[in-house]
Amino acid sequence: MADTFLKIEQSDKAGVLLVTLARPPVNALSLAFFKELKSFFENIDASHPDACAIVLTGEGKFFSAGADVKELAERTTESQLARSVFSRGTFAAIRNCPVPVVCALNGAAIGAGTVVAASCDVILASETATMALTEVMVGVLGGVRHTNRMLPEKIARYMALTGRKVDAAALFRHGAVQDVYPPETLIAEALELAGDIARHSPTTIRLMKEAINLTEDLPLTEGYRVEQLFTTLASSMPDSKEASSAFLEKRTPVWQKGVKF
């Protein structure tokens, strides 16, 4: 039986999964780990059809130390090209996961670990959390384009060119993380946030996330036009009418189940 590097638990919040990177001692991302992560996020509807939000965190003091350096030391051009298929596929699978992913950044995120965090929809950080792009220290490149999605361009350049870490306070100051919490409360806060997301219409949340992803790199006019079209689509769904009715009737909405796209 193949090793499993993910711990997947149903939390006490309805519709919320707690997923933990668990490859001691630093949750390094081996090729097998990349494959498992990619498969999990690509197949979430089949494996966990009731999931409405995911909290992703790391086991121990590290979120993830990034790519497994032992594997990198043995790389060839061919193996690196093959590996890159699964690494970029993993990041895309997290970003394009149909349900929102909340990163509970519990400790150090290094290299590819930073990219995993950047691929999530929202990041909450522990006071002990840090991010770093240390690729230059081990003779590789990568991670800057993803980092530019959550941090100013000059900060990403600073990280990539020096390999220095950025602490939770700086990540919060520059808008990469939503909030910073004591380590002992981070998971509870992340689950609470994910629970807030999961209480909304699953159909509307899926459409919202897809619209955000599609419009992220579009110019203003074209991006807003796509949003308008998605709004028209959302308003035609049964959950849209239910949301309005529940609001007017001051009751808890009952959402449609089983709508996957």
PLY file of the C-alpha trace (Angstrom):
ply
format ascii 1.0
element vertex 261
property float x
property float y
property float z
element edge 260
property int vertex1
property int vertex2
end_header
0.00 0.00 0.00
1.34 3.42 -0.96
2.25 5.91 1.74
-0.41 8.50 2.52
0.71 12.01 3.39
-2.68 13.65 3.94
-4.82 13.43 7.03
-8.44 14.10 6.08
-11.02 14.68 8.79
-14.60 15.83 8.90
-14.62 18.81 11.26
-17.40 19.71 13.68
-18.50 22.38 11.18
-21.08 21.11 8.69
-19.57 20.67 5.25
-16.01 21.54 6.33
-13.05 19.20 5.91
-9.81 19.59 7.85
-6.91 18.43 5.68
-3.42 18.19 7.18
-0.10 17.90 5.35
1.55 15.07 7.29
4.99 14.01 6.10
7.33 14.40 9.09
9.51 16.07 9.98
8.85 19.12 7.74
6.08 18.04 5.34
8.43 18.15 2.37
6.70 17.70 -0.98
8.01 14.57 -2.63
6.77 13.54 -6.07
4.41 11.05 -4.42
3.11 13.80 -2.12
2.47 16.12 -5.07
0.54 13.34 -6.80
-1.59 12.71 -3.71
-2.37 16.40 -3.22
-3.24 16.84 -6.88
-5.53 13.82 -6.87
-7.30 14.88 -3.68
-8.20 18.37 -4.86
-9.10 17.28 -8.40
-11.44 14.55 -7.13
-13.01 16.27 -4.12
-16.56 15.97 -5.52
-16.22 12.22 -5.95
-14.45 11.49 -2.66
-16.27 14.01 -0.44
-19.50 15.06 -2.18
-20.80 16.94 0.86
-17.71 19.13 1.26
-18.45 22.85 0.99
-15.11 24.21 2.26
-11.67 22.89 3.17
-9.15 23.97 5.80
-5.60 23.07 4.78
-2.83 23.07 7.40
0.45 21.37 8.26
1.44 18.92 10.97
4.06 20.04 13.48
6.04 23.26 13.30
6.08 23.44 9.50
3.29 24.07 7.04
5.59 22.67 4.37
9.32 23.00 3.74
8.65 22.78 0.01
10.06 20.35 -2.52
11.95 17.35 -1.19
15.59 18.45 -1.54
16.81 14.83 -1.55
14.79 14.21 -4.68
15.97 17.46 -6.23
19.59 16.45 -5.68
19.05 13.43 -7.93
17.23 15.30 -10.68
17.87 15.10 -14.38
16.38 17.31 -17.07
13.90 14.55 -17.90
12.90 13.88 -14.28
12.56 17.59 -13.54
10.26 18.11 -16.52
8.16 15.13 -15.42
8.08 16.40 -11.84
7.00 19.86 -12.96
3.84 18.39 -14.49
2.68 17.28 -11.05
3.86 20.34 -9.11
2.09 22.86 -11.32
-0.85 20.48 -11.57
-1.08 20.44 -7.77
-1.12 24.21 -7.47
-3.74 24.46 -10.22
-5.86 21.77 -8.53
-5.92 23.73 -5.27
-6.70 27.03 -6.99
-9.38 25.44 -9.18
-10.85 23.22 -6.48
-14.62 23.77 -6.79
-14.97 24.44 -3.06
-13.06 27.23 -1.27
-9.80 26.34 0.45
-8.76 28.17 3.64
-5.07 27.87 4.47
-4.28 27.70 8.19
-0.61 28.63 7.96
0.67 27.02 11.14
4.41 27.49 10.64
7.07 27.87 7.98
6.07 27.69 4.32
9.16 27.42 2.14
9.46 27.33 -1.65
6.72 25.11 -3.01
5.11 25.28 0.44
4.61 28.99 -0.10
3.02 28.25 -3.47
0.62 25.75 -1.89
-0.48 28.48 0.53
-0.72 31.06 -2.26
-2.98 28.72 -4.23
-5.59 28.73 -1.45
-8.48 31.19 -1.44
-7.88 32.73 2.00
-4.91 32.49 4.37
-5.00 32.76 8.15
-1.63 32.64 9.87
-0.19 31.66 13.20
2.00 34.23 14.94
4.87 31.81 14.30
4.18 31.48 10.56
6.70 32.55 7.93
7.02 32.36 4.15
10.19 32.10 2.12
11.29 31.47 -1.46
14.58 29.62 -1.02
14.84 28.07 -4.48
17.97 30.07 -5.30
19.72 28.42 -2.36
19.29 24.92 -3.79
19.96 25.74 -7.42
16.41 25.96 -8.77
13.83 28.62 -9.58
10.08 29.03 -9.26
7.32 30.25 -7.00
7.57 33.96 -7.77
4.60 34.16 -10.12
2.32 32.56 -7.56
3.74 34.71 -4.77
2.99 37.82 -6.84
-0.70 36.94 -6.53
-0.66 37.60 -2.78
2.27 39.95 -2.14
3.54 43.14 -3.81
5.95 42.52 -6.67
8.96 44.05 -4.87
8.39 41.86 -1.81
8.26 38.75 -4.01
11.50 39.82 -5.70
13.12 40.41 -2.31
12.11 36.92 -1.18
13.28 35.22 -4.39
16.61 37.03 -4.68
17.64 36.70 -1.02
15.92 33.54 0.18
15.01 35.42 3.35
11.81 34.64 5.20
8.93 37.04 5.77
7.13 36.77 9.10
3.41 36.72 9.85
3.27 40.38 10.80
4.73 41.41 7.44
2.46 39.00 5.57
-0.53 40.60 7.28
0.76 44.13 6.67
1.10 43.43 2.95
-2.29 41.75 2.65
-1.22 38.14 2.05
-2.99 36.84 5.15
-6.40 37.85 6.42
-5.62 37.59 10.13
-2.90 36.41 12.52
-3.70 34.29 15.57
-1.90 32.60 18.47
-0.86 29.06 17.43
-3.29 27.44 19.83
-6.35 29.12 18.28
-5.42 29.09 14.59
-7.26 25.91 13.58
-10.41 26.87 15.47
-10.42 30.27 13.75
-9.84 28.70 10.34
-12.66 26.21 10.88
-14.95 29.04 11.98
-14.17 30.98 8.80
-14.66 27.88 6.64
-17.94 27.24 8.45
-19.12 30.74 7.54
-18.36 29.96 3.89
-20.06 26.55 4.07
-23.29 28.11 5.37
-23.85 29.87 2.05
-25.40 28.23 -1.00
-22.90 25.63 -2.31
-23.98 26.43 -5.87
-23.48 30.17 -5.46
-20.13 29.72 -3.74
-18.88 27.51 -6.56
-19.98 30.06 -9.15
-18.40 32.86 -7.12
-15.05 31.10 -6.89
-15.02 30.21 -10.59
-15.87 33.78 -11.53
-13.08 35.13 -9.32
-10.57 32.74 -10.89
-11.65 33.50 -14.45
-11.58 37.28 -14.02
-8.39 37.58 -11.94
-6.14 38.44 -14.89
-8.75 40.09 -17.13
-8.96 43.83 -17.76
-11.67 45.67 -15.81
-14.30 45.90 -18.55
-13.96 42.30 -19.72
-13.72 40.96 -16.17
-16.83 42.76 -15.00
-18.71 41.53 -18.06
-17.85 37.93 -17.11
-19.06 38.64 -13.56
-22.35 39.97 -14.94
-22.84 36.80 -16.97
-22.10 34.64 -13.93
-24.58 36.73 -11.92
-27.24 36.05 -14.55
-26.44 32.33 -14.33
-26.52 32.36 -10.51
-29.84 34.22 -10.40
-31.43 31.54 -12.56
-30.59 28.83 -10.01
-33.14 27.66 -7.40
-30.81 28.72 -4.58
-31.05 32.35 -5.70
-34.81 32.39 -5.18
-34.41 30.49 -1.90
-31.87 33.04 -0.63
-34.25 35.93 -1.34
-37.24 34.12 0.17
-35.35 33.12 3.31
-34.10 36.68 3.80
-37.59 38.14 3.48
-39.14 35.45 5.66
-36.36 35.72 8.26
-35.58 32.02 8.24
-32.60 29.76 7.57
-32.36 28.91 3.87
-32.53 25.33 2.65
-30.04 24.92 -0.16
-30.26 22.63 -3.15
-27.89 19.66 -2.97
-26.00 17.76 -5.58
-25.30 20.58 -8.05
-21.76 19.97 -9.30
-20.04 21.71 -12.19
0 1
1 2
2 3
3 4
4 5
5 6
6 7
7 8
8 9
9 10
10 11
11 12
12 13
13 14
14 15
15 16
16 17
17 18
18 19
19 20
20 21
21 22
22 23
23 24
24 25
25 26
26 27
27 28
28 29
29 30
30 31
31 32
32 33
33 34
34 35
35 36
36 37
37 38
38 39
39 40
40 41
41 42
42 43
43 44
44 45
45 46
46 47
47 48
48 49
49 50
50 51
51 52
52 53
53 54
54 55
55 56
56 57
57 58
58 59
59 60
60 61
61 62
62 63
63 64
64 65
65 66
66 67
67 68
68 69
69 70
70 71
71 72
72 73
73 74
74 75
75 76
76 77
77 78
78 79
79 80
80 81
81 82
82 83
83 84
84 85
85 86
86 87
87 88
88 89
89 90
90 91
91 92
92 93
93 94
94 95
95 96
96 97
97 98
98 99
99 100
100 101
101 102
102 103
103 104
104 105
105 106
106 107
107 108
108 109
109 110
110 111
111 112
112 113
113 114
114 115
115 116
116 117
117 118
118 119
119 120
120 121
121 122
122 123
123 124
124 125
125 126
126 127
127 128
128 129
129 130
130 131
131 132
132 133
133 134
134 135
135 136
136 137
137 138
138 139
139 140
140 141
141 142
142 143
143 144
144 145
145 146
146 147
147 148
148 149
149 150
150 151
151 152
152 153
153 154
154 155
155 156
156 157
157 158
158 159
159 160
160 161
161 162
162 163
163 164
164 165
165 166
166 167
167 168
168 169
169 170
170 171
171 172
172 173
173 174
174 175
175 176
176 177
177 178
178 179
179 180
180 181
181 182
182 183
183 184
184 185
185 186
186 187
187 188
188 189
189 190
190 191
191 192
192 193
193 194
194 195
195 196
196 197
197 198
198 199
199 200
200 201
201 202
202 203
203 204
204 205
205 206
206 207
207 208
208 209
209 210
210 211
211 212
212 213
213 214
214 215
215 216
216 217
217 218
218 219
219 220
220 221
221 222
222 223
223 224
224 225
225 226
226 227
227 228
228 229
229 230
230 231
231 232
232 233
233 234
234 235
235 236
236 237
237 238
238 239
239 240
240 241
241 242
242 243
243 244
244 245
245 246
246 247
247 248
248 249
249 250
250 251
251 252
252 253
253 254
254 255
255 256
256 257
257 258
258 259
259 260
